[in-house]
């Protein structure tokens, strides 16, 4: 493929990410939680509220040291607990607390009411958005696998009203 097209793809995806990150951070400021920490709560919510730090890293696309750093403030705010696995003591289990569940539901409800979350899509038709998603899914399937798409991209917040 033409290098200029690949460069345009890189710069477009990067710019879209920063547009989205701005609105996501704004939501985080309202609830005093970073976008990355919001994402951990989302991942827990979509996986029966329990994951290992390694699973969080795989699903969140983070190194395990980043997961550890992100979990500390969530523990301090009592939004998650981190305990040793009863079956394998060298492994830990991260679980969302009742307060964590309340917060993810509040974040979900707030995001639904923000017309520009994750960014302004008013200029696109639903068909154009679906086309964009199809292209993105093809790229993700090659790099992350279909399980990633199923476990992250197609996941839904437990109890969330998507209607």
Secondary structure, DSSP 4 states (H G I P E B T S, - for coil): --HHHHHHHHHHHHHHHHHHHHHHHHHHHHHT--HHHHHHHHHHHTTTTEE-HHHHHHHHT--HHHHHHHHHHHHHTTSEEEEE-SS-TTSEEEEE-HHHHHHHHHHHHHHHH-TTSSS--TTS-HHHHHHHHHHHHHHHHHHH-HHHIIIIIT---TT----
